[in-house]
Structure formats: C-alpha cells, structure tokens
Amino acid sequence: MNYGKLAKSVLVPVVGGSFVGIFATRNSKEIYGKLKKPAFAPPSWTFPLLGPAFIRLWDC
C-alpha cells in the first residue's frame, strides 16, 4: 500500500475544503445578524447545538 499517495489523497481535499470554508463563512455572523428575521426564528446559538441532532434524525 502506498501510504504517501493515500495521505495526499486525503489531506489535499480536507485542507482545501477547510480553506474554502474559512473564506466562505468569514462574514456570516455579521450578515446573519443584519438579516430581518421573523419573530419565531431561533437564536443563532441553537444551530451548532441542535444541528447534529436534526441531521441524525433525518438520516434515520
């Protein structure tokens, strides 16, 4: 097994995706805070806490 090729095949997409994610979301909190939201919109802190649970429920 060629471990160097395997490591490169895994690390390049992970590192590249991380950089894209950092640059794509750098102003997202400011933008989300300025949006006009309805009264029933949940606070922004609920998404990181409840998001994984909702995704798990949808996968069932």
C-alpha positions as CSV (number, residue, x, y, z in Angstrom):
1,M,0.0,0.0,0.0
2,N,1.3,3.4,-1.0
3,Y,0.8,5.5,2.2
4,G,2.2,8.7,0.7
5,K,-0.4,8.6,-2.1
6,L,-3.2,7.8,0.4
7,A,-2.2,10.6,2.7
8,K,-2.1,13.1,-0.2
9,S,-5.5,11.9,-1.5
10,V,-7.0,12.5,1.9
11,L,-5.1,15.7,3.0
12,V,-5.5,17.7,-0.2
13,P,-9.3,17.7,-0.2
14,V,-9.5,18.2,3.6
15,V,-7.1,21.1,3.7
16,G,-8.6,22.7,0.5
17,G,-12.1,22.3,1.8
18,S,-11.1,23.9,5.1
19,F,-9.6,27.0,3.4
20,V,-12.7,27.3,1.3
21,G,-14.9,27.0,4.4
22,I,-12.9,29.6,6.2
23,F,-13.1,32.2,3.4
24,A,-16.7,31.5,2.6
25,T,-18.0,32.0,6.1
26,R,-15.8,34.7,7.5
27,N,-18.6,37.3,7.5
28,S,-21.5,35.0,8.0
29,K,-22.2,36.1,11.7
30,E,-22.3,39.7,10.7
31,I,-24.5,39.0,7.7
32,Y,-26.9,36.8,9.7
33,G,-27.1,39.4,12.4
34,K,-28.2,42.0,9.9
35,L,-31.0,39.9,8.4
36,K,-34.6,40.8,9.1
37,K,-35.8,37.6,10.8
38,P,-39.4,36.7,11.8
39,A,-40.3,36.6,15.5
40,F,-40.3,32.7,15.5
41,A,-36.7,32.4,14.2
42,P,-34.5,30.6,16.7
43,P,-31.4,32.3,18.1
44,S,-28.2,31.6,16.2
45,W,-26.6,29.7,19.1
46,T,-29.1,26.8,18.7
47,F,-27.8,25.7,15.3
48,P,-24.4,24.3,16.4
49,L,-26.1,22.6,19.4
50,L,-29.1,21.1,17.7
51,G,-27.9,20.8,14.1
52,P,-26.1,17.5,14.5
53,A,-29.2,16.0,16.3
54,F,-31.5,17.1,13.4
55,I,-29.2,15.7,10.8
56,R,-29.0,12.4,12.7
57,L,-32.8,12.3,12.8
58,W,-33.1,12.9,9.1
59,D,-30.7,10.1,8.4
60,C,-32.9,7.6,10.1
